[in-house]
Amino acid sequence: MKTRKIFNASNVFGTIAFFDLLIAIPGTVEENPLLTVALVAVFAICVYLAMKEDGKIR
């Protein structure tokens, strides 16, 4: 099934982290510093889970 190869957990977490880093975080830096910190935490968690899913970390 091709959809499993496209929509696996690693790709989903990586996509969330990518859009969080490029779109969400820069847009909130000046307006709401607490939201920026929360988005950085979401980015870090998504990167960690994507790497764990790929088997790069234990």
TABEL-V419508 format. One record per residue. RES is the residue in three letters. SS is DSSP state (H for helix, E for strand, C for the rest). Layout:
res | ss
RES | SS
RES | SS
This chain:
res | ss
MET | C
LYS | H
THR | H
ARG | H
LYS | H
ILE | H
PHE | C
ASN | C
ALA | H
SER | H
ASN | H
VAL | H
PHE | H
GLY | H
THR | H
ILE | H
ALA | H
PHE | H
PHE | H
ASP | H
LEU | H
LEU | H
ILE | H
ALA | H
ILE | H
PRO | H
GLY | H
THR | H
VAL | C
GLU | C
GLU | C
ASN | C
PRO | H
LEU | H
LEU | H
THR | H
VAL | H
ALA | H
LEU | H
VAL | H
ALA | H
VAL | H
PHE | H
ALA | H
ILE | H
CYS | H
VAL | H
TYR | H
LEU | H
ALA | H
MET | H
LYS | H
GLU | H
ASP | H
GLY | C
LYS | C
ILE | C
ARG | C
